[in-house]
Amino acid sequence: MTEPVTTMEAAPALGEPLPEPEPAPGCANCRGWACRRDIARKAGDLTRVSDCNVMIRRCTH
Ligand SMILES: [Zn+2]
């Protein structure tokens, strides 16, 4: 009994180490972090970008 091997998913996009969390709609905390993340990305501050992602993930809304 052989199963077809389909491992086409979970291909990481180059240049994006982690999938970025989406800010929850209506959550002021998330919106604030998403805004800072945007600013940090434009400034090229990837450390701060990932900090903001962590905060959005931790947010309990
Ligand atoms: Zn939130």
N, CA, C, O and the ligand as a Tripos MOL2 file, in Angstrom:
@<TRIPOS>MOLECULE
protein
  245   243    62     0     0
PROTEIN
NO_CHARGES

@<TRIPOS>ATOM
      1 N           0.8560   -1.1990    0.0000 N.3       1 MET1
      2 CA          0.0000    0.0000    0.0000 C.3       1 MET1
      3 C           0.8830    1.2370    0.0000 C.2       1 MET1
      4 O           1.6240    1.4950    0.9480 O.2       1 MET1
      5 N           0.7880    1.9750   -1.0600 N.am      2 THR2
      6 CA          1.6250    3.1720   -1.1770 C.3       2 THR2
      7 C           0.7630    4.4230   -1.2500 C.2       2 THR2
      8 O          -0.2240    4.4800   -1.9840 O.2       2 THR2
      9 N           1.1500    5.3990   -0.4900 N.am      3 GLU3
     10 CA          0.4410    6.6720   -0.5320 C.3       3 GLU3
     11 C           1.2400    7.6720   -1.3530 C.2       3 GLU3
     12 O           2.4690    7.7010   -1.2850 O.2       3 GLU3
     13 N           0.5440    8.4840   -2.1220 N.am      4 PRO4
     14 CA          1.2640    9.5230   -2.8750 C.3       4 PRO4
     15 C           1.8790   10.5540   -1.9280 C.2       4 PRO4
     16 O           1.2230   11.0470   -1.0100 O.2       4 PRO4
     17 N           3.1210   10.8590   -2.1650 N.am      5 VAL5
     18 CA          3.8000   11.8250   -1.3020 C.3       5 VAL5
     19 C           3.5970   13.2330   -1.8540 C.2       5 VAL5
     20 O           4.0880   13.5810   -2.9280 O.2       5 VAL5
     21 N           2.8700   14.0170   -1.0970 N.am      6 THR6
     22 CA          2.6320   15.3990   -1.5300 C.3       6 THR6
     23 C           3.1470   16.3540   -0.4580 C.2       6 THR6
     24 O           2.4590   16.6770    0.5110 O.2       6 THR6
     25 N           4.3460   16.7770   -0.6650 N.am      7 THR7
     26 CA          4.9340   17.7290    0.2840 C.3       7 THR7
     27 C           5.1870   19.0610   -0.4140 C.2       7 THR7
     28 O           6.2800   19.6230   -0.3530 O.2       7 THR7
     29 N           4.1530   19.5390   -1.0710 N.am      8 MET8
     30 CA          4.3120   20.7890   -1.8010 C.3       8 MET8
     31 C           4.0150   22.0110   -0.9450 C.2       8 MET8
     32 O           4.2810   23.1420   -1.3500 O.2       8 MET8
     33 N           3.4700   21.7790    0.2240 N.am      9 GLU9
     34 CA          3.1160   22.9250    1.0520 C.3       9 GLU9
     35 C           4.2810   23.3180    1.9700 C.2       9 GLU9
     36 O           5.3040   22.6340    2.0170 O.2       9 GLU9
     37 N           4.1140   24.4030    2.6790 N.am     10 ALA10
     38 CA          5.1030   24.8850    3.6350 C.3      10 ALA10
     39 C           6.4220   25.2330    2.9710 C.2      10 ALA10
     40 O           7.4870   25.0540    3.5620 O.2      10 ALA10
     41 N           6.3510   25.7250    1.7540 N.am     11 ALA11
     42 CA          7.5590   26.2180    1.1180 C.3      11 ALA11
     43 C           7.8150   27.6500    1.5730 C.2      11 ALA11
     44 O           7.0380   28.5470    1.2450 O.2      11 ALA11
     45 N           8.8810   27.8790    2.3160 N.am     12 PRO12
     46 CA          9.1400   29.2210    2.8350 C.3      12 PRO12
     47 C           9.5210   30.1950    1.7310 C.2      12 PRO12
     48 O          10.3670   29.8970    0.8880 O.2      12 PRO12
     49 N           8.8950   31.3490    1.7440 N.am     13 ALA13
     50 CA          9.2340   32.3620    0.7450 C.3      13 ALA13
     51 C          10.5790   32.9800    1.1000 C.2      13 ALA13
     52 O          10.8370   33.3230    2.2530 O.2      13 ALA13
     53 N          11.4060   33.1110    0.1150 N.am     14 LEU14
     54 CA         12.7260   33.6780    0.3750 C.3      14 LEU14
     55 C          12.6110   35.1450    0.7710 C.2      14 LEU14
     56 O          11.8460   35.9040    0.1780 O.2      14 LEU14
     57 N          13.3700   35.5240    1.7660 N.am     15 GLY15
     58 CA         13.3460   36.9190    2.2090 C.3      15 GLY15
     59 C          12.3140   37.1610    3.2860 C.2      15 GLY15
     60 O          12.3250   38.2150    3.9220 O.2      15 GLY15
     61 N          11.4000   36.1870    3.5130 N.am     16 GLU16
     62 CA         10.4160   36.3330    4.5780 C.3      16 GLU16
     63 C          10.6050   35.1760    5.5380 C.2      16 GLU16
     64 O           9.9980   34.1220    5.3490 O.2      16 GLU16
     65 N          11.4210   35.3380    6.5490 N.am     17 PRO17
     66 CA         11.7410   34.2290    7.4460 C.3      17 PRO17
     67 C          10.5210   33.6800    8.1740 C.2      17 PRO17
     68 O          10.4220   32.4710    8.3830 O.2      17 PRO17
     69 N           9.6010   34.5420    8.5590 N.am     18 LEU18
     70 CA          8.4110   34.1040    9.2810 C.3      18 LEU18
     71 C           7.1800   34.7040    8.6330 C.2      18 LEU18
     72 O           7.2180   35.8310    8.1400 O.2      18 LEU18
     73 N           6.0780   33.9460    8.6330 N.am     19 PRO19
     74 CA          4.8280   34.5610    8.1980 C.3      19 PRO19
     75 C           4.4000   35.6180    9.2040 C.2      19 PRO19
     76 O           4.3870   35.3720   10.4100 O.2      19 PRO19
     77 N           4.0560   36.7710    8.7090 N.am     20 GLU20
     78 CA          3.7290   37.8500    9.6390 C.3      20 GLU20
     79 C           2.3100   37.7120   10.1420 C.2      20 GLU20
     80 O           1.3910   37.4480    9.3660 O.2      20 GLU20
     81 N           2.1290   37.8890   11.4440 N.am     21 PRO21
     82 CA          0.7810   37.8050   12.0080 C.3      21 PRO21
     83 C          -0.0710   38.9920   11.5710 C.2      21 PRO21
     84 O           0.4110   40.1190   11.4600 O.2      21 PRO21
     85 N          -1.3300   38.7130   11.3310 N.am     22 GLU22
     86 CA         -2.2480   39.7860   10.9690 C.3      22 GLU22
     87 C          -2.7850   40.4280   12.2420 C.2      22 GLU22
     88 O          -3.1820   39.7270   13.1730 O.2      22 GLU22
     89 N          -2.8000   41.7530   12.2880 N.am     23 PRO23
     90 CA         -3.4120   42.4120   13.4440 C.3      23 PRO23
     91 C          -4.9050   42.1330   13.4680 C.2      23 PRO23
     92 O          -5.5670   42.1690   12.4310 O.2      23 PRO23
     93 N          -5.4350   41.8530   14.6540 N.am     24 ALA24
     94 CA         -6.8680   41.5810   14.7600 C.3      24 ALA24
     95 C          -7.6480   42.8540   14.4980 C.2      24 ALA24
     96 O          -7.3100   43.9190   15.0160 O.2      24 ALA24
     97 N          -8.7060   42.7390   13.6810 N.am     25 PRO25
     98 CA         -9.5170   43.9290   13.4120 C.3      25 PRO25
     99 C         -10.1820   44.4280   14.6850 C.2      25 PRO25
    100 O         -10.7470   43.6470   15.4490 O.2      25 PRO25
    101 N         -10.1100   45.7180   14.9030 N.am     26 GLY26
    102 CA        -10.7610   46.2940   16.0700 C.3      26 GLY26
    103 C          -9.8970   46.3070   17.3120 C.2      26 GLY26
    104 O         -10.3020   46.8490   18.3400 O.2      26 GLY26
    105 N          -8.7030   45.7150   17.2360 N.am     27 CYS27
    106 CA         -7.8290   45.7060   18.4040 C.3      27 CYS27
    107 C          -6.8320   46.8540   18.2910 C.2      27 CYS27
    108 O          -6.0010   46.8800   17.3830 O.2      27 CYS27
    109 N          -6.9210   47.7920   19.2120 N.am     28 ALA28
    110 CA         -6.0610   48.9790   19.1560 C.3      28 ALA28
    111 C          -4.6010   48.6030   19.3550 C.2      28 ALA28
    112 O          -3.7170   49.2020   18.7420 O.2      28 ALA28
    113 N          -4.3430   47.6270   20.1980 N.am     29 ASN29
    114 CA         -2.9570   47.1870   20.4120 C.3      29 ASN29
    115 C          -2.3470   46.6780   19.1180 C.2      29 ASN29
    116 O          -1.2590   47.0890   18.7160 O.2      29 ASN29
    117 N          -3.0730   45.7740   18.4770 N.am     30 CYS30
    118 CA         -2.5810   45.2070   17.2250 C.3      30 CYS30
    119 C          -2.3620   46.2940   16.1880 C.2      30 CYS30
    120 O          -1.3510   46.3030   15.4860 O.2      30 CYS30
    121 N          -3.3060   47.1990   16.1000 N.am     31 ARG31
    122 CA         -3.1920   48.2430   15.0890 C.3      31 ARG31
    123 C          -1.9500   49.0920   15.3500 C.2      31 ARG31
    124 O          -1.2380   49.4820   14.4240 O.2      31 ARG31
    125 N          -1.7100   49.3650   16.6130 N.am     32 GLY32
    126 CA         -0.5270   50.1430   16.9720 C.3      32 GLY32
    127 C           0.7520   49.4300   16.6000 C.2      32 GLY32
    128 O           1.6750   50.0370   16.0580 O.2      32 GLY32
    129 N           0.8080   48.1310   16.8910 N.am     33 TRP33
    130 CA          2.0160   47.3680   16.5700 C.3      33 TRP33
    131 C           2.1840   47.2090   15.0760 C.2      33 TRP33
    132 O           3.3000   47.2630   14.5600 O.2      33 TRP33
    133 N           1.0740   47.0140   14.3800 N.am     34 ALA34
    134 CA          1.1450   46.8770   12.9190 C.3      34 ALA34
    135 C           1.6560   48.1680   12.2960 C.2      34 ALA34
    136 O           2.4130   48.1500   11.3260 O.2      34 ALA34
    137 N           1.2290   49.2830   12.8690 N.am     35 CYS35
    138 CA          1.6660   50.5860   12.3710 C.3      35 CYS35
    139 C           3.1670   50.7660   12.6120 C.2      35 CYS35
    140 O           3.8990   51.2170   11.7310 O.2      35 CYS35
    141 N           3.6090   50.4090   13.8130 N.am     36 ARG36
    142 CA          5.0530   50.5160   14.1120 C.3      36 ARG36
    143 C           5.8550   49.5710   13.2380 C.2      36 ARG36
    144 O           6.9560   49.8970   12.7940 O.2      36 ARG36
    145 N           5.2900   48.3970   12.9970 N.am     37 ARG37
    146 CA          5.9730   47.4240   12.1580 C.3      37 ARG37
    147 C           6.1810   47.9980   10.7540 C.2      37 ARG37
    148 O           7.2410   47.8380   10.1480 O.2      37 ARG37
    149 N           5.1500   48.6650   10.2590 N.am     38 ASP38
    150 CA          5.2350   49.2600    8.9380 C.3      38 ASP38
    151 C           6.3290   50.3270    8.8770 C.2      38 ASP38
    152 O           7.1200   50.3880    7.9360 O.2      38 ASP38
    153 N           6.3420   51.1570    9.9040 N.am     39 ILE39
    154 CA          7.3450   52.2190    9.9690 C.3      39 ILE39
    155 C           8.7460   51.6160   10.0680 C.2      39 ILE39
    156 O           9.6810   52.0650    9.4040 O.2      39 ILE39
    157 N           8.8680   50.6020   10.9030 N.am     40 ALA40
    158 CA         10.1710   49.9640   11.0870 C.3      40 ALA40
    159 C          10.6510   49.3110    9.7940 C.2      40 ALA40
    160 O          11.8390   49.3530    9.4720 O.2      40 ALA40
    161 N           9.7270   48.7140    9.0620 N.am     41 ARG41
    162 CA         10.1150   48.0560    7.8170 C.3      41 ARG41
    163 C          10.6170   49.0820    6.8070 C.2      41 ARG41
    164 O          11.6060   48.8560    6.1100 O.2      41 ARG41
    165 N           9.9180   50.2090    6.7410 N.am     42 LYS42
    166 CA         10.3420   51.2550    5.8130 C.3      42 LYS42
    167 C          11.7010   51.8080    6.2080 C.2      42 LYS42
    168 O          12.4760   52.2440    5.3570 O.2      42 LYS42
    169 N          11.9820   51.7860    7.5070 N.am     43 ALA43
    170 CA         13.2730   52.2630    7.9880 C.3      43 ALA43
    171 C          14.3490   51.1970    7.8740 C.2      43 ALA43
    172 O          15.5220   51.4600    8.1370 O.2      43 ALA43
    173 N          13.9450   49.9840    7.4770 N.am     44 GLY44
    174 CA         14.9130   48.9100    7.3340 C.3      44 GLY44
    175 C          15.3160   48.2820    8.6550 C.2      44 GLY44
    176 O          16.3220   47.5780    8.7410 O.2      44 GLY44
    177 N          14.5130   48.5450    9.6960 N.am     45 ASP45
    178 CA         14.8290   48.0250   11.0300 C.3      45 ASP45
    179 C          14.1280   46.6760   11.2300 C.2      45 ASP45
    180 O          13.0470   46.6070   11.8140 O.2      45 ASP45
    181 N          14.7550   45.6180   10.7390 N.am     46 LEU46
    182 CA         14.0960   44.3130   10.7630 C.3      46 LEU46
    183 C          14.0000   43.7430   12.1660 C.2      46 LEU46
    184 O          13.1260   42.9220   12.4460 O.2      46 LEU46
    185 N          14.8870   44.1680   13.0430 N.am     47 THR47
    186 CA         14.7990   43.7320   14.4330 C.3      47 THR47
    187 C          13.5000   44.2210   15.0500 C.2      47 THR47
    188 O          12.7960   43.4760   15.7310 O.2      47 THR47
    189 N          13.2000   45.4840   14.7970 N.am     48 ARG48
    190 CA         11.9720   46.0530   15.3430 C.3      48 ARG48
    191 C          10.7390   45.4580   14.6680 C.2      48 ARG48
    192 O           9.6970   45.2820   15.3000 O.2      48 ARG48
    193 N          10.8700   45.1530   13.3920 N.am     49 VAL49
    194 CA          9.7560   44.5100   12.6860 C.3      49 VAL49
    195 C           9.3970   43.2000   13.3670 C.2      49 VAL49
    196 O           8.2230   42.9210   13.6090 O.2      49 VAL49
    197 N          10.4110   42.3920   13.6770 N.am     50 SER50
    198 CA         10.1120   41.1050   14.2960 C.3      50 SER50
    199 C           9.6400   41.2890   15.7290 C.2      50 SER50
    200 O           8.8510   40.4850   16.2250 O.2      50 SER50
    201 N          10.1100   42.3410   16.4060 N.am     51 ASP51
    202 CA          9.5870   42.6660   17.7350 C.3      51 ASP51
    203 C           8.0860   42.9160   17.6700 C.2      51 ASP51
    204 O           7.3210   42.4130   18.4930 O.2      51 ASP51
    205 N           7.6860   43.6930   16.6890 N.am     52 CYS52
    206 CA          6.2700   44.0240   16.5270 C.3      52 CYS52
    207 C           5.4590   42.7690   16.2180 C.2      52 CYS52
    208 O           4.3410   42.6060   16.7080 O.2      52 CYS52
    209 N           6.0280   41.8870   15.4050 N.am     53 ASN53
    210 CA          5.3370   40.6300   15.1160 C.3      53 ASN53
    211 C           5.1250   39.8200   16.3810 C.2      53 ASN53
    212 O           4.0610   39.2350   16.5830 O.2      53 ASN53
    213 N           6.1290   39.7880   17.2220 N.am     54 VAL54
    214 CA          6.0150   39.0610   18.4870 C.3      54 VAL54
    215 C           4.8960   39.6590   19.3360 C.2      54 VAL54
    216 O           4.0980   38.9280   19.9230 O.2      54 VAL54
    217 N           4.8420   40.9690   19.3980 N.am     55 MET55
    218 CA          3.8190   41.6190   20.2110 C.3      55 MET55
    219 C           2.4190   41.3450   19.6880 C.2      55 MET55
    220 O           1.4810   41.1690   20.4650 O.2      55 MET55
    221 N           2.2810   41.3100   18.3650 N.am     56 ILE56
    222 CA          0.9630   41.0200   17.7790 C.3      56 ILE56
    223 C           0.5760   39.5830   18.0870 C.2      56 ILE56
    224 O          -0.5830   39.2920   18.3810 O.2      56 ILE56
    225 N           1.5550   38.6840   18.0180 N.am     57 ARG57
    226 CA          1.2480   37.2750   18.3200 C.3      57 ARG57
    227 C           0.8620   37.0960   19.7820 C.2      57 ARG57
    228 O           0.0110   36.2730   20.1210 O.2      57 ARG57
    229 N           1.5050   37.8850   20.6440 N.am     58 ARG58
    230 CA          1.2370   37.7330   22.0800 C.3      58 ARG58
    231 C          -0.0610   38.4020   22.4990 C.2      58 ARG58
    232 O          -0.6140   38.1030   23.5580 O.2      58 ARG58
    233 N          -0.5390   39.3080   21.6590 N.am     59 CYS59
    234 CA         -1.7270   40.0700   22.0230 C.3      59 CYS59
    235 C          -2.9190   39.1300   22.2330 C.2      59 CYS59
    236 O          -3.1860   38.2450   21.4200 O.2      59 CYS59
    237 N          -3.6170   39.3450   23.3350 N.am     60 THR60
    238 CA         -4.7610   38.4880   23.6220 C.3      60 THR60
    239 C          -6.0700   39.1180   23.1550 C.2      60 THR60
    240 O          -7.1380   38.5160   23.2600 O.2      60 THR60
    241 N          -5.9650   40.3480   22.6350 N.am     61 HIS61
    242 CA         -7.1470   41.0630   22.1400 C.3      61 HIS61
    243 C          -8.1800   41.2110   23.2390 C.2      61 HIS61
    244 O          -9.2440   41.7870   23.0130 O.2      61 HIS61
    245 ZN         -4.6370   42.4620   19.5130 Zn       62 ZN62
@<TRIPOS>BOND
     1     1     2 1
     2     2     3 1
     3     3     4 2
     4     3     5 am
     5     5     6 1
     6     6     7 1
     7     7     8 2
     8     7     9 am
     9     9    10 1
    10    10    11 1
    11    11    12 2
    12    11    13 am
    13    13    14 1
    14    14    15 1
    15    15    16 2
    16    15    17 am
    17    17    18 1
    18    18    19 1
    19    19    20 2
    20    19    21 am
    21    21    22 1
    22    22    23 1
    23    23    24 2
    24    23    25 am
    25    25    26 1
    26    26    27 1
    27    27    28 2
    28    27    29 am
    29    29    30 1
    30    30    31 1
    31    31    32 2
    32    31    33 am
    33    33    34 1
    34    34    35 1
    35    35    36 2
    36    35    37 am
    37    37    38 1
    38    38    39 1
    39    39    40 2
    40    39    41 am
    41    41    42 1
    42    42    43 1
    43    43    44 2
    44    43    45 am
    45    45    46 1
    46    46    47 1
    47    47    48 2
    48    47    49 am
    49    49    50 1
    50    50    51 1
    51    51    52 2
    52    51    53 am
    53    53    54 1
    54    54    55 1
    55    55    56 2
    56    55    57 am
    57    57    58 1
    58    58    59 1
    59    59    60 2
    60    59    61 am
    61    61    62 1
    62    62    63 1
    63    63    64 2
    64    63    65 am
    65    65    66 1
    66    66    67 1
    67    67    68 2
    68    67    69 am
    69    69    70 1
    70    70    71 1
    71    71    72 2
    72    71    73 am
    73    73    74 1
    74    74    75 1
    75    75    76 2
    76    75    77 am
    77    77    78 1
    78    78    79 1
    79    79    80 2
    80    79    81 am
    81    81    82 1
    82    82    83 1
    83    83    84 2
    84    83    85 am
    85    85    86 1
    86    86    87 1
    87    87    88 2
    88    87    89 am
    89    89    90 1
    90    90    91 1
    91    91    92 2
    92    91    93 am
    93    93    94 1
    94    94    95 1
    95    95    96 2
    96    95    97 am
    97    97    98 1
    98    98    99 1
    99    99   100 2
   100    99   101 am
   101   101   102 1
   102   102   103 1
   103   103   104 2
   104   103   105 am
   105   105   106 1
   106   106   107 1
   107   107   108 2
   108   107   109 am
   109   109   110 1
   110   110   111 1
   111   111   112 2
   112   111   113 am
   113   113   114 1
   114   114   115 1
   115   115   116 2
   116   115   117 am
   117   117   118 1
   118   118   119 1
   119   119   120 2
   120   119   121 am
   121   121   122 1
   122   122   123 1
   123   123   124 2
   124   123   125 am
   125   125   126 1
   126   126   127 1
   127   127   128 2
   128   127   129 am
   129   129   130 1
   130   130   131 1
   131   131   132 2
   132   131   133 am
   133   133   134 1
   134   134   135 1
   135   135   136 2
   136   135   137 am
   137   137   138 1
   138   138   139 1
   139   139   140 2
   140   139   141 am
   141   141   142 1
   142   142   143 1
   143   143   144 2
   144   143   145 am
   145   145   146 1
   146   146   147 1
   147   147   148 2
   148   147   149 am
   149   149   150 1
   150   150   151 1
   151   151   152 2
   152   151   153 am
   153   153   154 1
   154   154   155 1
   155   155   156 2
   156   155   157 am
   157   157   158 1
   158   158   159 1
   159   159   160 2
   160   159   161 am
   161   161   162 1
   162   162   163 1
   163   163   164 2
   164   163   165 am
   165   165   166 1
   166   166   167 1
   167   167   168 2
   168   167   169 am
   169   169   170 1
   170   170   171 1
   171   171   172 2
   172   171   173 am
   173   173   174 1
   174   174   175 1
   175   175   176 2
   176   175   177 am
   177   177   178 1
   178   178   179 1
   179   179   180 2
   180   179   181 am
   181   181   182 1
   182   182   183 1
   183   183   184 2
   184   183   185 am
   185   185   186 1
   186   186   187 1
   187   187   188 2
   188   187   189 am
   189   189   190 1
   190   190   191 1
   191   191   192 2
   192   191   193 am
   193   193   194 1
   194   194   195 1
   195   195   196 2
   196   195   197 am
   197   197   198 1
   198   198   199 1
   199   199   200 2
   200   199   201 am
   201   201   202 1
   202   202   203 1
   203   203   204 2
   204   203   205 am
   205   205   206 1
   206   206   207 1
   207   207   208 2
   208   207   209 am
   209   209   210 1
   210   210   211 1
   211   211   212 2
   212   211   213 am
   213   213   214 1
   214   214   215 1
   215   215   216 2
   216   215   217 am
   217   217   218 1
   218   218   219 1
   219   219   220 2
   220   219   221 am
   221   221   222 1
   222   222   223 1
   223   223   224 2
   224   223   225 am
   225   225   226 1
   226   226   227 1
   227   227   228 2
   228   227   229 am
   229   229   230 1
   230   230   231 1
   231   231   232 2
   232   231   233 am
   233   233   234 1
   234   234   235 1
   235   235   236 2
   236   235   237 am
   237   237   238 1
   238   238   239 1
   239   239   240 2
   240   239   241 am
   241   241   242 1
   242   242   243 1
   243   243   244 2
@<TRIPOS>SUBSTRUCTURE
     1 MET1         2 RESIDUE 1 A MET
     2 THR2         6 RESIDUE 1 A THR
     3 GLU3        10 RESIDUE 1 A GLU
     4 PRO4        14 RESIDUE 1 A PRO
     5 VAL5        18 RESIDUE 1 A VAL
     6 THR6        22 RESIDUE 1 A THR
     7 THR7        26 RESIDUE 1 A THR
     8 MET8        30 RESIDUE 1 A MET
     9 GLU9        34 RESIDUE 1 A GLU
    10 ALA10       38 RESIDUE 1 A ALA
    11 ALA11       42 RESIDUE 1 A ALA
    12 PRO12       46 RESIDUE 1 A PRO
    13 ALA13       50 RESIDUE 1 A ALA
    14 LEU14       54 RESIDUE 1 A LEU
    15 GLY15       58 RESIDUE 1 A GLY
    16 GLU16       62 RESIDUE 1 A GLU
    17 PRO17       66 RESIDUE 1 A PRO
    18 LEU18       70 RESIDUE 1 A LEU
    19 PRO19       74 RESIDUE 1 A PRO
    20 GLU20       78 RESIDUE 1 A GLU
    21 PRO21       82 RESIDUE 1 A PRO
    22 GLU22       86 RESIDUE 1 A GLU
    23 PRO23       90 RESIDUE 1 A PRO
    24 ALA24       94 RESIDUE 1 A ALA
    25 PRO25       98 RESIDUE 1 A PRO
    26 GLY26      102 RESIDUE 1 A GLY
    27 CYS27      106 RESIDUE 1 A CYS
    28 ALA28      110 RESIDUE 1 A ALA
    29 ASN29      114 RESIDUE 1 A ASN
    30 CYS30      118 RESIDUE 1 A CYS
    31 ARG31      122 RESIDUE 1 A ARG
    32 GLY32      126 RESIDUE 1 A GLY
    33 TRP33      130 RESIDUE 1 A TRP
    34 ALA34      134 RESIDUE 1 A ALA
    35 CYS35      138 RESIDUE 1 A CYS
    36 ARG36      142 RESIDUE 1 A ARG
    37 ARG37      146 RESIDUE 1 A ARG
    38 ASP38      150 RESIDUE 1 A ASP
    39 ILE39      154 RESIDUE 1 A ILE
    40 ALA40      158 RESIDUE 1 A ALA
    41 ARG41      162 RESIDUE 1 A ARG
    42 LYS42      166 RESIDUE 1 A LYS
    43 ALA43      170 RESIDUE 1 A ALA
    44 GLY44      174 RESIDUE 1 A GLY
    45 ASP45      178 RESIDUE 1 A ASP
    46 LEU46      182 RESIDUE 1 A LEU
    47 THR47      186 RESIDUE 1 A THR
    48 ARG48      190 RESIDUE 1 A ARG
    49 VAL49      194 RESIDUE 1 A VAL
    50 SER50      198 RESIDUE 1 A SER
    51 ASP51      202 RESIDUE 1 A ASP
    52 CYS52      206 RESIDUE 1 A CYS
    53 ASN53      210 RESIDUE 1 A ASN
    54 VAL54      214 RESIDUE 1 A VAL
    55 MET55      218 RESIDUE 1 A MET
    56 ILE56      222 RESIDUE 1 A ILE
    57 ARG57      226 RESIDUE 1 A ARG
    58 ARG58      230 RESIDUE 1 A ARG
    59 CYS59      234 RESIDUE 1 A CYS
    60 THR60      238 RESIDUE 1 A THR
    61 HIS61      242 RESIDUE 1 A HIS
    62 ZN62       245 GROUP 0 **** ****
